[in-house]
């Protein structure tokens, strides 16, 4: 079996959030997601990419095409070495934000995607992984 | 790429068209461009055409809502026109709102409505009732 397709977008300046969106659009197109699913995935990527930029200053988005039996999907992993999230439960709650935003980043992305996992450690950074499966 | 925003004066309103996938700098420019144009032209309000927009994340939505609020403070009215179904679905799931901003299905309807607003006002002045 061939290596699954994957890639990385560095998030260092604000405009890189738009670059990440364009890459995600191409990947979603390759997998064959419909317009609404594609919009959900790009929007989630935009929220999570902005979190990286806002809280950590810089980081990266890694993308990977998933294959499980006949199902295909996309995995996006947003990784930073920023301050980490002090209260993850609160960060997952609606309307909570420590960064003066609307606090829709994590709960919003969770609703738009099928799966969301967060790994965070204070002073070490945060990794948010989201996945979306294409319904056949 | 700020030139992606088109600002046109059409009769009594400003018509502002947003590009498909604006970056943060472009979204930010929406506010200043719009408010500057409001000051320069004697208009009743603003039609914000989102029919090309493919992604409305929380930052973009907040800027749109804030701009509409500022236009209201300046004495104008904002109509948002042409939001795509996929964008409306995603914005709802993301739980973003556009505040109290009025929305219309198409740019055509927005222009009709804007024409109606200015006609009504003119008619009142001339003493006509339509």
Interface residues (C-beta under 8 A of the other chain):
Chain A: X14 X15 X17 X18 X21 X22 X25 X35 X36 X38 X39 X40 X42 X43 X46 X47 X50 X94 X101 X102 X104 X105 X107 X108 X111 X112
Chain B: X21 X22 X23 X24 X25 X54 X55 X56 X57 X58 X59 X62 X85 X86 X87 X89 X90 X93 X94 X95 X96
